[in-house]
Amino acid sequence: MTGRHAKQPSGESGRRRRPAWVWVVGAVLVIAAVVAGVIRIVANSSSNRIVDAGSPGSPTTTSAGSAADGSPYSGSSVAARPATSAPEAATSVPAAATSVVESPPAASSTQDGPTSQSTLGRPGTPTATVMPPPASQSSLTNASARTTTAAPKVANYPDDTPAKVPGAAPCIALGMVSSLENQNLARAAAAAYTAAPRSINGHCVQTTLTAQRTGVAAAAAASGFAKLKADQRPVLWLPDSPAWLATARAAGGPGATVVPSTGTIFARSAVLVAMPQNMAAAIGWQDKPPTWRQVFDTAADRDAWAKAGHPEWGTFRFGKTSPLVATSGIFGMLAEYGSADGVAGPVVPADFTERSTAAAVKKDELATSHYMATPEHFLWHARQAEDAGSVAEFLSAVVVDEKSVWDYNRGLSSNDGITVEARTPPKQKLVPIYPTDGVYQANDVAAVLNGTWLSADQQAAAADFTRFLLTKQSQDLVRANGFRDIGGIAAPGPSAAGGFAPTVSSVADPAGDIVTAVQKSFPDVRKRARVLFLMDVSSSMSGPVATGVSKLDAAKEAVGKSLGYFAPDDQVGLAGFSNLQGAGITPGTVAPIAPLNASRGTFTTALANLDTVSQTPLYDAVDKFSAEVAAGYNPDMINAVVLLSDGRNDTSADETAATMTEHLEALHHKSPVLVFTLAFGSDADTEALKGIAKSTGAHYYDATDPTTISDVLGDLVTSF
């Protein structure tokens, strides 16, 4: 072995020994840093102050929906008011706007006193980053939040410098695409920017924003947004980590030139492990945070809760997002690679070629209950489980960002990452657990695209908006929306409600080649799936969709395409369900669950031969086939049913919704089989399908527009 996890000489017990002089020099440097820190604290104690940004609110915009030209790319729109008076030149953009910003701007002479800047180390190397204490002692505060470090100070960010008068119409179209995780902040920043007069080369500015899953946006960026017309393509991309810039550029398409290698960081949110408070207390992590290795080892211990005195909580249910779709998925897997040999350290390219490291990561992945596309999906289901009786039925711990913890604890949840449901706060709030060997940060970044479709005015407007993101006014919004500003400071309100630690050991952003290596390794190391596709073949599936084919044929095509997401050793099967009056389910299982590399031909032939029958025994079919999958339950695989239906329970069979639900919940506790549901067509019983998914801790997907089924099913299978 040649990588970081190569075998050490005998007697070293796997530890990395360092020469004595390294320890001496390190001790001297630590002492010097402490002395310097004390001097700074004393010097700043009377001049700096913490700015409480207050409670966040939804941005008010002058228009919403599509852009003025009807562009489907637009999610919301706000514009600076045009004027007929003489234009004013755009304010110049600081040099920092053209590269990744890793520290707050220098103190302005018109602001309060100076501030210290954090320094980030190489990928995988923890470095201290100052973060704020809660406004008052919170029951959620963890061990690291109870340190006695002096209160950190908000940096002296420059004030915004808008135009004296707004530019004239027509306004410059500044299209932006954000991640789902930072969309509210992006909308608030866009609204604040256009609320002040702007004049870029004599014109006003109109912003439009679309929020997408980060992995989906990265794929679009990699193609140069080829599916969109030139006038609908974005000018700015605001992913929640620079890692996605590397992903888009490494895809080998137009993204290599369209997407810049760097951008401007304007907000931060630590990626950590979140747990229900009672579980964190029971396992002792609320008072004594673990290392990442301890997290992964505990998740893999099927008796973890029994050992902690809570056998009623069942197995340790550990949730992760896919690194192909979400930033928390990338960083969770990096933490696995970084601690694969039991000793935390930087992730290096050789780690991805060492068999022992890959085997260790693959073993860690076996502890994953299942994957989801976004943190919001996990937290929505956690709230559903609590409402049903116990959050432990769905979640023990999940890798998420701090901002998501704050949202959950104040009662916000979303089943799609876009539509937010505001409710009373949960009884069991989440506790953020900061592993002691360092956490990565989701550093939200603004990247001005290099597309040929951009005009000089659009590039200038994008540069000016990027400048605005680093101003006091924008950084106030960052903190108000539950993020840490670029200096690592969060507002007291979110800090208290989210239980944020005042200081964390932060890990630098991974290099681009490390990010792409993580994503390429995922199909090989992820937990394998054991899935039964359960397809409605009632007579209504013979109806046409907009493309001219029948709903059944459209569903067949989508299922066939979805096989491309599975690995050869994933196990996949197929069943159809309908029935004739007074008869049993037909055709039933047409391709038994088997490894895909040996059964693809059988599966595709059976899929092609499916035909419509008559009635829709929805409840009976879900009950029957979920039990069959549970009978072959494999704890080292994700056991699931993918249900596609276009209707409602319409049958002579006597199975009821209540009986089905009772059986599903009993199965879920003993041998958890996830039943993912997909509503296909406008006549689907969406409420019944949502209820089925909810009772098993799985997710409901909406393809009531039948033309979207391929994309929706492609999204669904990221759970495997």
C-alpha positions, 0 to 999 in steps of 0.5 A, spaced: 500 500 500 502 506 498 496 511 501 495 514 507 492 507 510 498 503 508 501 498 514 505 501 519 512 498 521 511 493 527 510 496 534 506 502 531 499 499 532 497 503 526 498 510 529 502 515 525 508 517 529 511 524 528 519 526 530 520 529 537 521 536 534 515 536 531 511 536 537 516 541 540 515 546 535 507 544 535 507 546 542 511 552 541 506 555 536 500 553 540 503 557 546 504 563 541 497 562 538 494 562 545 498 568 547 496 572 541 489 570 542 488 573 549 491 579 546 486 580 541 480 578 546 483 584 550 484 589 545 477 588 542 473 587 548 471 594 548 470 595 541 467 589 537 460 587 539 455 581 536 450 583 531 443 580 533 440 579 526 433 577 529 428 573 526 428 571 519 422 572 515 420 571 508 423 576 503 418 580 499 418 580 492 415 585 487 413 579 482 413 571 483 413 565 478 416 565 472 420 571 469 417 577 465 419 573 458 415 567 461 422 563 462 420 556 465 427 557 468 425 562 473 422 561 480 421 568 483 423 575 480 425 581 484 427 587 480 430 594 482 425 600 480 427 603 473 428 610 472 428 615 466 434 619 470 441 619 468 444 612 469 450 612 474 456 607 473 456 600 477 460 600 483 467 596 482 467 589 485 473 588 490 478 583 487 476 578 492 469 577 488 473 573 483 476 567 487 474 563 493 473 567 499 475 564 505 475 569 510 472 575 512 474 582 509 478 587 512 476 591 517 473 598 514 475 604 517 468 606 518 466 600 522 468 597 529 475 595 531 479 589 527 477 582 527 481 576 527 481 571 521 480 564 521 485 559 517 483 553 514 488 547 513 489 542 507 483 537 506 482 533 512 486 537 517 482 540 522 483 547 524 479 552 529 474 556 527 470 561 531 463 560 532 458 564 536 455 562 543 447 562 544 444 568 546 442 564 553 443 557 555 439 552 551 437 545 553 440 543 546 447 546 548 452 540 547 459 539 550 463 543 545 458 549 546 459 549 554 466 551 553 469 558 556 471 561 550 470 569 549 464 571 545 466 571 538 465 578 534 462 580 528 467 582 522 466 589 520 463 588 513 463 593 508 456 597 507 453 596 501 454 602 496 448 602 491 447 607 486 444 614 487 438 613 482 436 607 479 438 605 472 433 605 466 429 600 463 429 595 460 432 591 466 438 587 466 436 579 467 440 576 472 438 569 472 440 565 478 440 557 480 441 555 487 441 549 492 434 547 495 438 548 502 440 555 501 434 557 497 431 562 502 437 565 503 438 566 496 431 569 495 432 574 501 439 576 498 436 577 491 430 581 494 435 586 498 439 587 492 433 589 488 430 593 494 436 598 493 437 602 487 442 599 482 445 602 475 449 597 471 451 600 465 445 605 465 440 599 466 436 597 472 437 589 474 432 584 475 433 577 478 430 571 477 431 565 482 430 557 481 432 552 486 434 545 484 437 539 488 445 541 488 446 534 484 441 536 479 444 543 478 451 540 477 449 536 471 445 541 468 451 546 469 456 540 466 452 540 460 452 548 459 445 548 461 443 545 454 436 543 455 434 551 456 434 556 451 440 561 451 435 567 454 433 562 459 440 560 462 442 562 468 448 567 469 450 565 477 450 559 480 449 559 488 451 551 490 452 550 497 459 548 496 465 549 492 465 542 491 460 542 486 464 546 481 469 541 481 463 536 479 460 540 474 467 541 471 470 534 471 464 531 467 468 532 461 462 536 457 461 544 456 461 545 464 469 545 464 469 552 461 462 554 463 463 553 470 469 557 473 474 553 478 472 558 483 467 562 486 465 567 492 463 564 499 458 568 502 455 563 507 457 557 511 453 551 515 457 546 518 455 539 516 455 534 522 451 528 526 444 530 528 440 526 533 434 526 537 435 529 544 433 523 548 437 519 544 444 523 544 443 523 551 442 516 552 448 514 548 452 520 552 454 524 545 450 530 548 456 531 553 462 528 550 462 528 542 465 522 539 470 522 533 467 520 526 470 513 527 466 512 533 459 515 530 460 509 524 462 504 529 456 505 533 451 506 527 454 499 525 452 496 532 445 492 531 445 492 539 447 499 540 441 501 543 440 495 547 447 496 550 444 504 552 438 501 555 433 502 550 432 496 546 425 499 545 428 503 540 430 497 535 436 498 531 441 504 530 437 507 524 443 512 520 441 516 515 445 519 509 444 523 503 447 521 496 453 524 495 451 524 487 445 529 489 447 533 496 453 536 499 452 532 506 452 526 502 459 528 500 462 530 506 459 524 510 463 519 505 469 524 506 469 523 513 468 515 512 474 515 508 478 520 513 477 515 519 477 508 515 483 506 519 481 508 525 485 514 525 483 521 523 487 524 517 486 528 511 483 524 505 488 523 499 487 520 492 491 514 494 485 512 499 480 511 493 485 505 490 487 502 496 482 495 497 483 496 504 480 503 505 474 501 500 473 495 504 472 499 510 468 504 507 463 499 504 463 496 511 461 503 514 455 504 508 452 497 511 450 501 517 446 506 512 438 505 513 437 508 506 439 514 502 435 520 500 436 526 496 436 531 501 437 533 508 429 535 508 427 528 506 430 525 512 427 531 517 420 531 514 420 523 515 423 524 522 417 529 524 412 524 521 415 519 525 414 523 532 407 525 530 406 517 529 408 516 536 416 515 536 422 518 532 426 512 533 421 508 529 425 512 523 431 516 525 437 515 530 442 519 527 443 523 520 448 527 517 446 534 515 448 541 516 446 546 522 441 550 518 437 544 517 437 542 525 435 549 526 429 549 521 427 542 524 427 545 531 423 551 530 417 546 526 419 547 519 419 541 514 419 540 507 417 533 503 420 536 497 425 541 499 421 546 496 414 547 499 415 548 507 410 546 512 410 551 518 408 547 525 409 547 532 416 545 534 417 538 535 417 535 542 424 531 541 428 536 538 435 535 534 442 536 537 447 537 533 453 533 534 460 535 532 465 530 532 471 531 535 476 530 529 473 536 525 467 537 521 466 540 514 463 546 512 457 547 507 460 553 504 455 557 500 458 560 493 457 564 488 460 562 481 459 567 475 458 562 469 462 563 463 457 562 458 457 564 451 449 567 452 452 572 457 452 579 455 457 584 458 451 587 462 449 581 465 457 579 467 457 586 470 450 585 474 453 578 476 459 581 479 455 587 482 451 582 486 457 578 488 460 584 491 453 585 495 453 578 498 460 580 502 457 587 505 454 588 512 447 588 509 448 581 506 451 578 511 446 580 516 441 576 512 446 570 512 446 570 520 438 571 520 437 565 515 440 561 520 447 560 516 454 562 519 457 568 516 463 568 512 467 569 518 463 563 522 459 567 526 451 565 527 446 570 530 444 568 537 437 566 535 438 560 531 444 558 535 440 557 541 434 554 537 439 549 533 444 548 539 450 551 535 457 550 538 460 556 539 467 553 536 468 547 532 474 544 529 473 545 522 476 541 516 478 545 509 474 544 503 476 538 499 480 539 493 476 538 486 480 531 485 478 528 492 470 530 491 470 527 484 473 521 487 468 520 492 462 521 487 466 516 483 467 511 488 459 511 491 456 506 486 462 501 488 461 502 496 454 504 497 449 499 501 446 494 496 439 494 494 434 489 494 428 492 491 421 489 488 418 494 483 410 493 484 406 496 478 399 497 477 396 494 471 389 496 472 385 498 466 386 505 467 393 504 465 391 503 458 389 511 458 394 515 453 399 521 456 401 527 452 406 523 448 401 519 445 403 512 448 399 509 454 400 510 461 403 503 462 408 504 456 410 510 459 411 507 466 415 501 463 420 505 459 421 509 466 422 503 469 427 500 464 431 506 464 431 506 472 435 500 471 441 504 469 442 506 476 443 500 479 449 496 480 450 489 477 450 486 484 443 490 486 437 485 487 431 487 483 424 484 481 418 485 478 410 484 480 404 487 477 397 487 480 390 488 478 384 483 479 378 480 475 371 481 479 372 476 485 379 473 483 385 474 486 391 478 484 394 478 477 399 477 474 403 477 481 410 476 481 413 476 474 421 476 475 423 474 482 428 478 486 435 476 484 442 480 482 441 484 476 447 481 473 444 475 472 436 477 471 436 483 467 434 479 461 428 476 465 426 482 468 426 486 461 422 481 458 417 480 463 416 488 463 415 488 456 410 483 457 406 486 462 399 488 460 393 491 463 387 487 466 381 490 470 381 492 477 385 496 482 387 492 489 391 497 491 391 495 499 391 488 498 397 488 493 401 492 498 400 488 504 401 482 500 408 484 496 411 487 502 410 481 506 413 477 501 419 482 501 420 482 508 420 474 508 427 475 505 429 481 509 437 482 508 439 487 514 445 488 509 441 491 504 436 496 503 429 492 502 424 496 499 418 496 494 417 501 489 410 502 488 407 505 481 399 506 481 395 511 477 388 510 481 385 508 488 383 502 491 377 499 486 376 492 487 372 486 489 377 484 494 376 486 502 382 489 504 382 495 508 387 501 508 387 500 516 388 493 516 394 494 510 397 500 515 397 495 521 401 490 517 406 495 514 407 498 521 408 491 524 413 489 518 417 496 519 418 494 526 421 487 525 424 487 518 423 494 515 421 494 508 421 501 505 415 502 501 416 508 496 410 510 492 409 514 486 403 517 484 402 516 476 397 521 473 392 525 475 387 520 478 392 517 483 390 517 490 395 521 492 393 521 500 393 513 500 400 513 497 402 518 501 400 514 507 403 508 505 410 511 504 409 514 511 407 508 515 414 505 512 418 511 513 419 511 505 418 517 501 412 519 496 413 521 489 409 525 485 408 524 477 401 526 477 404 529 470 405 523 467 410 526 462 415 527 468 415 519 470 422 518 468 425 524 471 421 522 478 423 515 478 430 517 477 430 521 483 426 516 487 432 511 486 437 515 489 434 512 495 438 506 494 
